[in-house]
Amino acid sequence: MSSKEYRELAEQIRIKRQLPYTISIEKIDGDTITTHNIWGNTVIYKELKDGDFEILQYSD
């Protein structure tokens, strides 16, 4: 996956989850996406079949 595709996926997550801040994707493992936000927190999302994203884990 290219860096452009990572940015597009991060934007898709931001829009679907209605996040008022940007995120960056650290890694993708199947349907699990590990992200960081601007405060350095790590959030792991699972991509659902309906195109939405569920939070699996959040850590400060």
C-alpha positions as CSV (number, residue, x, y, z in Angstrom):
1,M,0.0,0.0,0.0
2,S,1.4,3.4,-1.0
3,S,1.7,6.4,1.3
4,K,-1.0,8.1,-0.7
5,E,-3.3,5.1,0.0
6,Y,-2.4,5.3,3.7
7,R,-3.4,9.0,3.8
8,E,-6.6,8.3,2.0
9,L,-7.5,5.5,4.5
10,A,-6.6,7.8,7.4
11,E,-8.9,10.5,6.0
12,Q,-11.7,7.9,5.5
13,I,-11.4,6.8,9.2
14,R,-11.4,10.5,10.3
15,I,-14.6,11.2,8.3
16,K,-16.4,8.0,9.3
17,R,-15.5,8.4,13.0
18,Q,-16.1,12.2,12.9
19,L,-12.7,13.0,14.4
20,P,-11.9,16.7,14.8
21,Y,-8.2,16.0,14.4
22,T,-5.8,14.2,12.0
23,I,-4.5,10.7,12.4
24,S,-1.6,8.8,10.8
25,I,-1.5,5.1,10.1
26,E,1.3,3.1,11.6
27,K,0.5,-0.3,10.2
28,I,-2.2,-2.4,8.6
29,D,-2.6,-6.1,9.4
30,G,-5.6,-7.6,7.6
31,D,-8.7,-5.6,8.7
32,T,-6.9,-4.2,11.7
33,I,-5.4,-0.6,11.4
34,T,-3.1,0.8,14.0
35,T,-3.1,4.7,14.1
36,H,-1.6,7.6,16.0
37,N,-3.3,10.9,16.7
38,I,-1.6,14.3,17.1
39,W,-1.2,13.8,20.9
40,G,0.7,10.5,20.4
41,N,-2.1,8.2,21.5
42,T,-2.4,4.8,19.7
43,V,-5.8,3.7,18.5
44,I,-6.4,0.3,16.8
45,Y,-9.4,0.1,14.5
46,K,-11.1,-2.8,12.8
47,E,-12.5,-2.2,9.4
48,L,-16.1,-3.5,9.2
49,K,-17.8,-4.9,6.1
50,D,-20.2,-1.9,6.0
51,G,-17.2,0.5,5.5
52,D,-17.3,1.8,9.1
53,F,-14.5,1.4,11.7
54,E,-14.7,0.0,15.2
55,I,-12.3,0.8,18.0
56,L,-10.6,-2.3,19.2
57,Q,-8.0,-0.7,21.5
58,Y,-7.1,2.8,22.7
59,S,-3.9,3.6,24.7
60,D,-2.4,6.9,25.9
